Amino acid sequence: MDAAAAPANPLKAKTMEEGAEVKVHKIRITLTSRNVQNLEKVCNDLIKGAKDKRLRVKGPVRLPTKHLRITTRKSPCGEGTNTWDRFEMRIHKRLIDLHSPSEIVKQITSISIEPGVEVEVTIEED
């Protein structure tokens, strides 16, 4: 009678118990940089790592580039012809959405990140 009460496949019961413990989170990774090549490289590395672990990935979503402009006079004293310098800094942003447990995200984000790329990770529970 004890054999009938036990599950038919003990491995299946274990995976069900483990599945109940592991919570799937919605994770949003925001990448920001002034250099597009470094940003795209980090983005591709993150997505490749997530797809190797068979996670659901959305992105990279390319957000509009921010153009920070400063116009200044070339002459320090104000005398002479009116000549101006125009400086511009462009800030590029990418979004990546993942659906996975938080432990796996730690493994994915442990890749080497290029200099000048800022990574921000936000976790939401479903």
Secondary structure by P-SEA (a helix, b strand, c coil): cccccccccaaaaaaaaaaaabbbbbbbbbbbcccaaaaaaaaaaaaaaaaaaccccccccccbbbbbbbbbbccccccccbbbbbbbbbbbbbbbbbbccaaaaaaaacccccccbbbbbbbbcc
